[in-house]
Amino acid sequence: MKIKFLLFACLLLLLSEFSQAQTNPRYLVLFKDKTASPYSITRPTEFLSAKAIARRNKQNIAVTENDFPVNPAYVTAIKQTGATVIYSSRWFNGTLVEASASQLATIQNLAFYKGIEQNHALANLTTPSAGLRIGDIEATTRTTADLDYGRMREQLTLMGAEHLHQEGFQGENMLVAVFDAGFNRANELEYLKPLFDENRVLDTHDFISRNSNVYDDDSHGLNVLSIIAANQPGTMIGAAFKANFVLYRTENVFMETPYEEVTWLLAAERADSVGVDVINSSLGYNTFEGEFNTSAYNYTYQNMDGKTTIISRAARIATRKGMLVVNSAGNEGNKAWKYISAPADVDSVLSVGATTLDKSYAAFSSIGPNAIGQQKPDVSAVGSGTVLGNSTGTGNVTTGNGTSYSAPLIAGLATILWQAFPNLTAQEIFQALKKSGHMAANPDNFLGYGVPNAAMAEEILKNGVVLGTEPEAIDAVVLSPNPVEQDISLTFPPALIGKKSTISIISQSGKTFSTNQVILSKTQPIQTSSLNAGLYLIKVDVLNQSRTLKFIKQ
């Protein structure tokens, strides 16, 4: 009876949320520019935290106009149409609005209006879905009193996480974001008590209900959080149990809509601004529910190219801001879809498959490659019978199945590995985890490079990480300083050092000022003293790949 009552109460809460939903559709309205912005790249503390700026500086990532919040004058003009402004996105340069047809028409006539993301509404919550989402979580209902630290130790030992724990790397001063469907009663449970007693939850936000309370909704995020953050000796110890956390609710289990891709985008922007190091996202999208279950909204496998879906584009930007994004591959391996879903399709997102405790492939784990042939998943961890915490009573140990649970194991491992090597970039940590996998000599599209090994990853990093010739190698090229008064430099990852390259400087109008062929070193100086003030492009061609970066000459 108690279980039925709790389910009924949860359903009433969800229905209440829908009863307060908007009567008009929601659109992500995109703007043409950030002209006349009150923000400046010389004053980044106005829109980024000190930790966010430090993360960029450590990885030689410049603050750019893309980091600016949207122009406040544009937001004011949107509000004057009578439409409701929900949130704004600095990365996509737009505002999420709730608007009637007439209000939308007025917005479309504004001078700065560029378009509508995907050319249609992304939410209309007045029509609830007929059922609950079943995609990512397949937790067992079994709660066994005799599950203890030994059971959680087994899944950590498989990755060698204890090796780093014993060296004193347990997550201190690292900041981990968890994006999920809710963290039911996380602030009340015994196994997370140190997390809250020590005030290590630094930020919370519910992007669905639009408030700061993330503890009154679904428990899937709680299950995920426990795998990283639990700290109850004799019962559960998580992979990075002394890290700091931000907890964001981006997922609505009652209805699967493209709106949740936008809430993920907004959460990633917030995570970036507060200085998050690692994002764990046990979420994925390919098809939707209810009125959104149409060809106009649903994605196909061909869309899983890492560049098409809203969430994948957002995740791609997040990685280029210096955060390590860890995402579950999906639970479609034994279903008709079978492939990874977005944003696990992004080249620079660390996509995680699921194994059993003997490192065998778990049949439900989604497979690769992505739609353009890039190998996915990247690595794997225990996702079948994963030990985790639930919200029953003061918090009990249970087990669950799904890549939702293998991802936080990898996120926790990445956190403590990065803590051990704080001067490296997110993508160097990414590559070290891959190269340390038990299948590194023969990776496949079921488990990727396999289960990483912390001690081996540590050795790889001590000896200098070796990036492969994967597409992310050229994406790791960094230009600094920006803007520049004298000369600038390009910093190249190890995979490109010693390679022949053509480097060109091009004006905004397309005029080529210089073209030079060079053999790349780690740092390549570029002379700009002869250039007039303005915006320029540097084009780098190497290994049949090309990348163009912008810089401002002052």
Buried (B, 14 or more C-beta within 10 A) or exposed (E): EEEEEEEEEBEEBBEEBBEEBBEBBBBBBBBEEBEEBEBEBEEBEEBBBEBBBEBBEBBBBBBBBBBBBBBEEBBEBBEEBEBBBBBBBBBBBBBBBBBBEEBBEBBBEBEBBBEBBBEEBBBBBEEBBEEBBEBBBBBBEEEEEEBBBEBBBEBBEBBBBBBBBEBEBBBEEBBBBBBBBBBBBBBBBBBBBBBEEEEBBBBBBBBBBEEEBBBBBBBBBBBBBBBBBBBBEEBBBBBBBBBBBBBBBBBBBBBBBBBBBBBBBBBBBBBBBBBBBBBBBBBBBBBBBBBBEEEEBBBEBEBBBBBBBBBBBBBBBBBBBBBBBBBBBBBBBEEEBEBBBBBBBBBBBBBBBBBBEEBEBBEBBBBBBBBEEBBBBBBBBBBBBBBBBBBBEEBBBBBBBBBBBBBBBBBBBBBBBBBBBEEBBBBBBBBBBBBBBBBBEEBBBBBBBBBBBBBBBBEBBEEEBEBEEBBBBBBBBBBBEBBBEEEBBBBBBBBBBEBEBEBBBBBEEEEEEBEEEBEBEEEBEBEBEEBEEEEBBBBBBBBEBEBEBBBBBE
